[in-house]
């Protein structure tokens, strides 16, 4: 008489595997998010160090915006990012342009702007010394001369819907805090004035 597994036994084994997978997969995904958040913070810290080194040599921070081909274009509708070559050539202030890529920004823009995909995947960078911000004391008092922003795990877009006291929503971001949940609303950012976003 040949022995084998009964249907009930197989169903029990499949059910146990399904339960273990249901427990393991969410934990694995959360670990991925935590890893990306840690990488984002480390990248931004390196980015900030490179900006300060650039300023020491050039007496100012690099411009932001789309370069076409030798003219820096800064209309209000342009995305805010830093062309990698400013920090990588000829002087390598940052070892690799890869550290300027936000691990959470993987989707393409859905409307409005025409920047290339590579630029949409960069960390958001703003040089507040630009002429458009020179007269805005609020921005300088809050952030200093620059701000670097990572989009965080909630979405590829930035959270700028909350208006500040001067009704300038683009200057106020929701800060990502993992204590609100690993995948929660908020951006990861650093400014010239502070590496602690909770101070804003």
Secondary structure, 3 states (H helix, E strand, C coil): CCCCCCHHHHHHHHHHHHHHHHHHHHHHHHHHHHHHHHHHHHHHHHHHHHHHHHHHHHCCCCCCCEECCCCEECCCCCCCCCCCHHHHCCCCCCCCHHHHECCCCCCCCCCCCCCCHHHHCECEEEECCCCCCCCCHHHHHHHCCEEEEECCCCCCCCCCCCCCCCCCHHHCCCECCHHHCCCCCCEEEEECCCCCHHHC
